[in-house]
């Protein structure tokens, strides 16, 4: 069975990052993207903990407070853009990913709002007021939580990337 992304097949139980080539094969459409996102969610969900969640959020869903850290991992592994919207009174981060069928908004932590765990819709249709964000909008604390989640989830490509990004930020903070 192909992972639907990259050239190498993914065996059940193989971490998703171990099978991804550097974005060599485009995502074909909603179903292709959904398969990859479901695999990623299955890999990271058991690793959600209070120390990887943003503080100040309450809820029963495992993903509560994890939107930005998950958006970082999705963007690193599948590409695309960061987007955010106000949802139930708070800022909520998710992703916009280009497929051969067009741009889709992907929310891998939608269950924190009493929705399905993964929501995918045409770009701009998932939440009102969605706006594009940049990597520079992410603070160091969010990136540190993303690194912790990536390590626990065995997402080696994301770990390497976040280690490199955080090195100058944390060395400057320690001076």
VOBA-1610 file (N, C-alpha, C; in pm, whole numbers, padded with zeros to 5 digits, always signed):
BEGIN
Unk+00085-00119+00000Unk+00000+00000+00000Unk+00088+00124+00000Unk+00059+00216-00086Unk+00137+00340-00093Unk+00086+00438+00010Unk+00177+00521+00058Unk+00137+00624+00154Unk+00060+00735+00085Unk+00063+00738-00050Unk-00006+00844-00122Unk+00077+00970-00131Unk+00197+00965-00076Unk+00281+01084-00071Unk+00423+01035-00068Unk+00502+01074-00161Unk+00639+01023-00166Unk+00643+00890-00236Unk+00762+00843-00263Unk+00779+00726-00347Unk+00778+00594-00271Unk+00805+00595-00141Unk+00818+00471-00068Unk+00687+00427-00005Unk+00657+00296-00006Unk+00535+00250+00061Unk+00550+00260+00212Unk+00438+00274+00280Unk+00440+00282+00426Unk+00374+00157+00481Unk+00447+00084+00560Unk+00394-00035+00623Unk+00317+00004+00748Unk+00211-00070+00783Unk+00139-00037+00906Unk+00235-00031+01025Unk+00220+00072+01105Unk+00304+00091+01222Unk+00433+00166+01196Unk+00463+00193+01069Unk+00583+00270+01035Unk+00553+00417+01055Unk+00638+00489+01128Unk+00613+00632+01146Unk+00602+00704+01012Unk+00507+00794+01002Unk+00479+00863+00877Unk+00601+00937+00824Unk+00684+00992+00911Unk+00799+01069+00866Unk+00905+00981+00802Unk+00906+00851+00832Unk+01006+00762+00775Unk+00976+00725+00631Unk+00858+00760+00580Unk+00823+00723+00444Unk+00806+00843+00352Unk+00821+00963+00403Unk+00796+01081+00323Unk+00921+01129+00253Unk+00912+01139+00122Unk+01018+01203+00047Unk+00988+01352+00048Unk+01085+01431+00021Unk+01072+01577+00031Unk+00975+01630-00074Unk+00850+01603-00053Unk+00742+01657-00134Unk+00765+01633-00283Unk+00800+01507-00319Unk+00826+01474-00458Unk+00699+01440-00535Unk+00597+01395-00466Unk+00472+01358-00530Unk+00362+01448-00477Unk+00291+01516-00564Unk+00186+01606-00516Unk+00069+01530-00455Unk-00003+01599-00370Unk-00125+01544-00312Unk-00234+01557-00418Unk-00301+01447-00448Unk-00395+01446-00559Unk-00529+01511-00529Unk-00583+01492-00414Unk-00713+01550-00382Unk-00751+01525-00238Unk-00876+01549-00208Unk-00927+01539-00071Unk-00903+01401-00009Unk-00931+01294-00084Unk-00916+01159-00029Unk-00770+01127-00002Unk-00682+01164-00093Unk-00539+01142-00076Unk-00489+01218+00048Unk-00529+01343+00059Unk-00491+01425+00174Unk-00547+01366+00303Unk-00673+01325+00301Unk-00736+01270+00421Unk-00662+01146+00470Unk-00622+01057+00378Unk-00547+00938+00419Unk-00419+00976+00494Unk-00348+01073+00441Unk-00223+01114+00504Unk-00247+01181+00640Unk-00349+01263+00647Unk-00381+01333+00771Unk-00429+01235+00877Unk-00509+01136+00839Unk-00554+01035+00934Unk-00434+00959+00990Unk-00341+00921+00904Unk-00219+00853+00950Unk-00143+00940+01050Unk-00127+01067+01018Unk-00055+01158+01107Unk-00128+01173+01240Unk-00258+01192+01237Unk-00336+01208+01360Unk-00322+01083+01448Unk-00329+00965+01385Unk-00313+00841+01462Unk-00175+00832+01528Unk-00076+00888+01464Unk+00059+00883+01519Unk+00080+00983+01632Unk+00020+01101+01622Unk+00046+01204+01724Unk-00054+01202+01839Unk-00176+01159+01816Unk-00278+01167+01922Unk-00239+01097+02052Unk-00177+00978+02048Unk-00139+00916+02176Unk-00034+00995+02254Unk+00030+01091+02188Unk+00136+01168+02251Unk+00089+01305+02301Unk-00039+01340+02280Unk-00091+01466+02333Unk-00087+01461+02486Unk-00028+01564+02544Unk-00017+01574+02690Unk-00032+01721+02730Unk-00054+01749+02857Unk-00064+01889+02899Unk+00061+01971+02865Unk+00179+01910+02865Unk+00301+01987+02837Unk+00322+02017+02688Unk+00238+01959+02602Unk+00243+01994+02460Unk+00124+02081+02419Unk+00034+02107+02512Unk-00085+02189+02487Unk-00062+02333+02534Unk-00125+02426+02465Unk-00123+02565+02510Unk-00202+02574+02640Unk-00156+02657+02729Unk-00223+02674+02857Unk-00349+02759+02842Unk-00444+02738+02931Unk-00563+02821+02934Unk-00680+02767+02854Unk-00668+02648+02798Unk-00778+02589+02723Unk-00834+02473+02803Unk-00965+02461+02803Unk-01026+02348+02871Unk-01112+02272+02772Unk-01117+02144+02791Unk-01196+02059+02703Unk-01160+01914+02725Unk-01246+01828+02677Unk-01226+01684+02696Unk-01152+01619+02580Unk-01148+01682+02466Unk-01083+01623+02349Unk-00932+01618+02370Unk-00868+01509+02328Unk-00723+01499+02344Unk-00647+01614+02277Unk-00704+01669+02171Unk-00634+01772+02094Unk-00649+01913+02152Unk-00726+01929+02257Unk-00749+02062+02313Unk-00617+02133+02343Unk-00602+02253+02287Unk-00482+02333+02308Unk-00363+02295+02221Unk-00383+02203+02128Unk-00273+02155+02044Unk-00277+02208+01900Unk-00364+02302+01870Unk-00382+02342+01730Unk-00255+02395+01665Unk-00186+02486+01729Unk-00068+02546+01666Unk+00047+02446+01653Unk+00069+02363+01754Unk+00179+02267+01745Unk+00151+02163+01636Unk+00025+02122+01624Unk-00010+02027+01519Unk+00001+02093+01381Unk-00039+02219+01372Unk-00025+02291+01245Unk+00120+02298+01201Unk+00212+02315+01296Unk+00355+02317+01264Unk+00397+02183+01205Unk+00355+02073+01267Unk+00393+01941+01219Unk+00332+01911+01082Unk+00206+01946+01063Unk+00141+01925+00933Unk+00214+02003+00825Unk+00245+02129+00854Unk+00313+02212+00754Unk+00450+02156+00720Unk+00522+02109+00818Unk+00656+02055+00790Unk+00648+01927+00709Unk+00552+01841+00739Unk+00543+01711+00674Unk+00468+01713+00541Unk+00369+01800+00527Unk+00286+01800+00406Unk+00291+01931+00328Unk+00359+02031+00383Unk+00369+02159+00314Unk+00247+02246+00339Unk+00230+02345+00255Unk+00116+02434+00265Unk+00143+02556+00349Unk+00033+02619+00391Unk+00039+02744+00466Unk-00025+02725+00603Unk+00012+02814+00693Unk-00058+02824+00821Unk-00175+02917+00801Unk-00288+02885+00862Unk-00403+02976+00864Unk-00461+02973+01004Unk-00535+03078+01037Unk-00601+03081+01167Unk-00735+03153+01154Unk-00818+03128+01253Unk-00948+03194+01261Unk-00989+03198+01408Unk-01080+03286+01439Unk-01139+03288+01572Unk-01248+03181+01576Unk-01233+03086+01668Unk-01330+02978+01681Unk-01369+02970+01828Unk-01496+02979+01855Unk-01548+02976+01992Unk-01471+03071+02084Unk-01443+03189+02032Unk-01383+03295+02112Unk-01232+03291+02126Unk-01165+03198+02060Unk-01019+03191+02070Unk-00954+03173+01935Unk-00827+03211+01927Unk-00751+03195+01804Unk-00722+03046+01782Unk-00749+02999+01661Unk-00732+02858+01628Unk-00650+02846+01500Unk-00540+02770+01508Unk-00450+02750+01394Unk-00479+02618+01326Unk-00465+02617+01193Unk-00479+02496+01113Unk-00400+02518+00985Unk-00424+02438+00882Unk-00339+02442+00763Unk-00421+02458+00635Unk-00355+02515+00535Unk-00409+02523+00399Unk-00309+02452+00309Unk-00356+02348+00243Unk-00267+02263+00164Unk-00313+02260+00019Unk-00216+02278-00071Unk-00241+02274-00215Unk-00248+02129-00260Unk-00353+02095-00332Unk-00365+01963-00394Unk-00383+01985-00543Unk-00377+01879-00620Unk-00403+01891-00763Unk-00547+01935-00789Unk-00633+01912-00692Unk-00774+01951-00704Unk-00800+02092-00652Unk-00698+02161-00599Unk-00714+02296-00545Unk-00670+02303-00400Unk-00679+02423-00342Unk-00638+02443-00202Unk-00750+02398-00108Unk-00707+02328-00002Unk-00800+02280+00099Unk-00753+02325+00237Unk-00848+02365+00322Unk-00818+02394+00461Unk-00834+02263+00539Unk-00736+02236+00625Unk-00730+02110+00699Unk-00714+02142+00847Unk-00806+02095+00927Unk-00800+02112+01072Unk-00787+01974+01135Unk-00670+01945+01191Unk-00642+01814+01250Unk-00679+01811+01398Unk-00723+01924+01453Unk-00761+01929+01595Unk-00902+01985+01612Unk-00989+01959+01517Unk-01126+02014+01521Unk-01210+01957+01633Unk-01172+01840+01685Unk-01253+01778+01791Unk-01256+01859+01920Unk-01163+01952+01936Unk-01168+02036+02055Unk-01287+02132+02052Unk-01354+02140+01937Unk-01473+02225+01922Unk-01599+02142+01897Unk-01599+02019+01949Unk-01713+01928+01935Unk-01745+01900+01788Unk-01641+01889+01708Unk-01654+01852+01567Unk-01581+01719+01548Unk-01580+01669+01427Unk-01500+01550+01397Unk-01354+01585+01422Unk-01272+01488+01456Unk-01131+01518+01484Unk-01059+01586+01368Unk-01092+01547+01245Unk-01029+01604+01126Unk-01138+01663+01038Unk-01120+01789+01003Unk-01212+01857+00912Unk-01134+01908+00792Unk-01188+01886+00674Unk-01127+01933+00549Unk-01235+01999+00466Unk-01205+02119+00413Unk-01299+02189+00327Unk-01221+02277+00230Unk-01290+02327+00132Unk-01231+02419+00035Unk-01172+02537+00112Unk-01058+02587+00067Unk-00991+02698+00134Unk-01087+02812+00161Unk-01088+02859+00285Unk-01172+02971+00326Unk-01312+02933+00369Unk-01349+02806+00359Unk-01485+02764+00391Unk-01498+02692+00525Unk-01389+02656+00586Unk-01395+02578+00710Unk-01440+02665+00828Unk-01381+02784+00840Unk-01416+02878+00947Unk-01424+03018+00888Unk-01522+03096+00936Unk-01533+03236+00895Unk-01411+03314+00942Unk-01370+03409+00862Unk-01261+03498+00902Unk-01123+03436+00898Unk-01106+03328+00824Unk-00975+03263+00814Unk-00875+03357+00749Unk-00754+03361+00808Unk-00648+03443+00750Unk-00518+03364+00746Unk-00437+03396+00647Unk-00307+03330+00631Unk-00211+03385+00736Unk-00134+03294+00795Unk-00033+03330+00895Unk+00104+03290+00840Unk+00209+03333+00907Unk+00344+03298+00865Unk+00414+03224+00979Unk+00524+03161+00944Unk+00605+03092+01044Unk+00653+03191+01150Unk+00680+03313+01109Unk+00727+03415+01204Unk+00622+03452+01309Unk+00496+03419+01284Unk+00389+03445+01381Unk+00393+03346+01498Unk+00469+03238+01484Unk+00479+03137+01590Unk+00583+03179+01693Unk+00548+03170+01820Unk+00645+03206+01923Unk+00732+03086+01962Unk+00837+03114+02032Unk+00934+03010+02069Unk+00869+02902+02154Unk+00783+02939+02246Unk+00717+02842+02334Unk+00634+02743+02252Unk+00564+02791+02151Unk+00485+02702+02064Unk+00577+02606+01989Unk+00687+02656+01937Unk+00781+02570+01864Unk+00845+02466+01956Unk+00869+02502+02081Unk+00924+02406+02177Unk+00823+02295+02206Unk+00697+02332+02218Unk+00593+02230+02239Unk+00579+02141+02115Unk+00592+02200+01996Unk+00587+02123+01871Unk+00703+02024+01865Unk+00821+02069+01907Unk+00937+01981+01909Unk+00915+01863+02004Unk+00861+01890+02121Unk+00833+01785+02218Unk+00734+01683+02160Unk+00628+01731+02097Unk+00530+01641+02035Unk+00592+01563+01920Unk+00675+01627+01839Unk+00741+01558+01728Unk+00834+01448+01781Unk+00908+01477+01887Unk+00997+01375+01945Unk+00917+01255+01994Unk+00814+01281+02070Unk+00733+01171+02124Unk+00667+01089+02013Unk+00634+01155+01904Unk+00564+01090+01793Unk+00659+01028+01692Unk+00789+01040+01716Unk+00892+00985+01627Unk+00884+01043+01486Unk+00863+01173+01477Unk+00859+01243+01349Unk+00996+01306+01327Unk+01090+01224+01286Unk+01231+01264+01281Unk+01257+01386+01192Unk+01188+01396+01080Unk+01208+01512+00992Unk+01166+01641+01062Unk+01056+01637+01133Unk+01009+01754+01207Unk+01102+01786+01324Unk+01153+01683+01391Unk+01245+01705+01503Unk+01371+01777+01454Unk+01428+01728+01346Unk+01550+01791+01291Unk+01524+01936+01254Unk+01414+01961+01186Unk+01379+02096+01145Unk+01361+02188+01266Unk+01284+02144+01365Unk+01257+02228+01481Unk+01381+02250+01566Unk+01466+02149+01577Unk+01593+02168+01648Unk+01673+02281+01582Unk+01678+02281+01450Unk+01753+02383+01376Unk+01691+02522+01393Unk+01559+02529+01388Unk+01490+02657+01402Unk+01506+02712+01543Unk+01498+02626+01642Unk+01502+02671+01781Unk+01643+02703+01830Unk+01743+02646+01771Unk+01881+02668+01818Unk+01916+02816+01831Unk+01898+02898+01727Unk+01933+03040+01744Unk+01838+03113+01838Unk+01712+03073+01843Unk+01616+03140+01932Unk+01650+03115+02077Unk+01685+02992+02111Unk+01713+02961+02251Unk+01851+03006+02293Unk+01948+03008+02200Unk+02081+03057+02238Unk+02078+03208+02262Unk+01995+03281+02188Unk+01979+03424+02208Unk+01910+03451+02342Unk+01810+03370+02375Unk+01737+03387+02501Unk+01823+03355+02623Unk+01925+03270+02604Unk+02010+03230+02717Unk+02127+03323+02741Unk+02143+03426+02659Unk+02256+03518+02676Unk+02232+03617+02786
//
